[in-house]
Amino acid sequence: MGDEHEGKGIRSHRLKSEVSKKFAVRVKASVWLGKEAGWCGCEGDKSVASFPCSGSNTTFAGMKRKRWILLSSFFCVASCLSAQGIDSLFAKVPQQILPLLNRTSKLDLLDLYNSGLPAKAENLYGGQSEMTKKTADFLSLKTTESGEWQMKMLPYEDDSMLVCVYSHKAVGTSSVITAYRCNWTKLKLAFPRPSLSDFWLPVNPLSQMESQMLNATLQEVPIEVSLCDSAALLTYRVSLEGLSKENREQAVSCVKPLTYAWDAERKLWIKREEQAKEAGK
């Protein structure tokens, strides 16, 4: 029995020794590959790569191949580091962006929602905020009885961006749209700014006089914006809550919602009608 245990101990020691040697060889090979590829930035240089070192005797094709390998590895690591889930991003929302909820309240909302329980937490006003929907790239909150906050993660350049919509109900529902990078720094992004005529249906049952009167009334009405939980869409609607019953009924037959799709390649919001036309060309 003693010999058998001794034999196992020797084999285990040899196995560890071999693994250590292989790891050391791989580390040395990686260092050599970096030097051969010409990645020899001076001490203190924060750039990813520099010009090739003098005296390198590798061929141009070999250098290109090695640089491609190193660059591929770098971007793979960078993408892994930048990839964050919707839970992590929500937990890190700065309080100046979502002032009613501190970090503890946000974590409570996430824990409750993920556990399948009613996701409610006390906000800084002493009322209740509720997480109403969460997917892999979308989240919505009822911040107060009259407020709603939505967040959508969308592709942007080599990473993602966060589009947030805050809507407030008073006489009507008005919305504010903002875009951020994944570190919650503001991103300068152009959002659609449709005029009332863009919402107006070309054919409607109203007389010319009724259309003119309704048009004048709707000029003072706010625009409500919402994000789609399952697609990269932004929808604008004329808010009708504050209108009289007669005007609301007339408006329903005269105005339509406008939906815009995010085109990540061109970094533009494109109206769905225009997108369909382009697809048909």
N, C-alpha and C positions, 0 to 999 in steps of 0.2 A: 504493500500500500504506500509505504514511504517513497519508494522509487517512482511509483506512478504519479504521486503528487509533485515530486521533484521534477519529473519529466514535463508535467503540465506547466509548472512554473517556468521552466526553461523555454518552452514553446511560446508562452505568453510574453516572456521578456524579449524573445527574438522578434515576435510579431510587432510589439511596440517599437522596437529598434528599427525594423524595416519601414514602418509607417512614418517614423520621424525622419528617416533618411529620404524617403520619397517626398515628404513635405518640403524638406530643406532643398532638395534638387529642384522642385517646382518654383520655390521662391527665388533661387539663384537664376533659374531660367527666365522668370518674369523680369528680374532686374536686368539681365543681359539683353532681353528682347527690347526693353525700354531704351537702353543705351544704343543698341544697334539701329533702332528706328529713328534715332536722332532727337529723342525727347530729353534734352539735357539742360533745361532751364536753370539759370544761375540761382544761387542760394538767395532766398527771399523773393524770388520771382513767383507771382501768383497766377501767371498765365498757364493754361492747360498744356501748351506745347510751345517749343521754340524752334529756331532754325537748326538743321542738322549739325552735329559736332564735326569739327574739322578732323580729317584723318580717317573718317569712316570709310571702310573698304567694301561696304555692302553695295549691291547693284541698286539702280533706281527702282526697278520693278520690285525687288525684294523689300526695299524701304517702304514703298507704297502699300504692299501687302501687309507688312507688319503694323504700319500706322493704321490701316483699316481695322485690323484685329483689335488694336488698343482703343481706337475710337469707339468701336462697337461695344467693347466691354465698358467703357466709360459711360456711354449713353444708357446702357442697360442698368448700370448701377444708379445713375441719375434719375431714371424713370421710376425705379423702385423706391428711391428716397422721396420723390415728389408725390408719389401716389398716396392719396389719403382717402379714407372712406368718408361718407356723409356724416357719420357720427362724430368722428374726430374733428372734422371741419366745423360742425355746429358747436361742439364743445369749446372751440377756440374763437368763436365770434367775439370781437372786442365789444365792451359794454357801450362804447360810443355809437356802435352800429345798431345794437339791440339793447337799449338802455334799461328796459323793464326786467331783464333776467340776468342774475349773476351766474357765475360758473356752477355753483352748487345746484341752482334751480334747473339749469340746462342739463346737467348730468342726471338729476332726478327724472326729468321728462324722458330722457333717453332710456333709462333703466325701466321705467314704468311701461313705455311703449314697447320696448323689446321683450318685455315679460308678458305682453298681451293684456295689460291692465289699463284702465283709463289714465291717460298721461296728462295729469294736471299738477301744477305747482304754483306756489304763491309768488306773485310778482312784486315789484318794489312799490306799487300802489296799494298793496294789501289785498288785491283781488286775485283772481285765478287766471293763469294762462294755460292753454291746452295745446298739445301737439296733436293735430288732426290727421296728418298723413306723413308717411315716410317710406321712400323707396331707396334703391341703391344710389340714385343721383338727384333726389327731390325731397324737400321737406316743407311742411306748412304748419304754421302756428296761428292759433287764435290768441292774440296777445292780450286783448281786452274784449269787452262786449262790443266795441265798435271798431276794433283794429285787427288786421290780419297781416301776417308776414310770411312770404314764400321765398324759398331758396332753391336754385337749380344749378347743378354742375354741368357745364358744357365744354366741349373741346375748344381749345384756343392755342394756336401755334403748336409747340411741342408739349404742352401741358394742358391744364384745364383752367377755366375761369368760373366764377360764381356770380350768377345773376340773381339779385334780390329785389323783390317787389314788396313795398309796404303800402297797404290800402287802408283808408280811414273812412268810415261811414258817418256822415253828418246829414246835410240836406240831400246830398247824393254821395256817391263813393268816388273819391279821388285817389290816385296812386302815384307813387314815386318809385322810379326804377334806377338801380345802381349796379355797376359791375365791379367785381374785385378779382384780384389774383388769389391763388390758394393760400397765400400768407396774409390775406385780408388787407392788402394795400389797394387803394382805389385804382381802377383801370379806366382809361379814357376810351370809351366805346360809344359810338353813335347809335342811338335808338330811334325807331320810327317816330315821326311827329305828324300824324295824319290830321287833316283839317276836317271840319264837319261835312264838307262836300264829298269827302272820300267814303263816308259812311252812308251817304244818301243813295237809296235805290233809284235807278233811272225810271222805273215804272212803279207807280203807287196809286192808291185809290182816291187820293185827295185832289181837290180842285186847286187851281193855281193860287187862289187867295188863301186857302187853308194851308197849302204848302209853305207860302211865304210867312204866314203867321207862326206856324210851327217851327220853321227854320230860325226865326228871330228868337223864339223861346229857347230852343236848344243851344243857341250860341252861349248861353250862360251856364250850361250843364257841364259838370266835370266828366272826365274820361276815366273809366275803370280799366285796369290792366291786370292780366292774370297769366301765370305760367302753367304749362301742361306738365302733369306728373309723369307722363309716359313717352313724351316726344320733345324735341327741341323747338317748341312753339311758344309764341307770345301772342296773346289775344287782347285786342282793344275793343271796348264796348262803350257806347254812350250810356251814361248812368241815368236811369229813368226813375229811380226811387222817389225823388223829390218833386216829380211832376203831378199835376192834377190827374184824376182818373181819365178824363177826356183826352188830354194831351198824351198821356202814356199809351192809350189805345191807338191814337193816331201815329205815334212814334214807332210803335211795334211794326206797323205796316209800311214804314218809310225808311227806316235805318237798319243796317246790318252790322254784325261784328266784323272786324278785320283781323285776320290771322297772318302772322309773319313767321317764317321758318329760318332758323339759324344756318347760314352757309359758312362752315368752319374754314373752308379753303379760301374764300374771298373775304372772310371776316365781316359779313354783312347780314342784316335781317332782310329777307326777301318776302314780299307779299305772296301768299299762296297762289293767287291767280296768275301772277307773273311767273312763278316757279313752274306752274303747269304748262304755260305757254312755251317756256324755254325747253321743258322736257319733251314737248311735242314737235320741236323743230328738227 
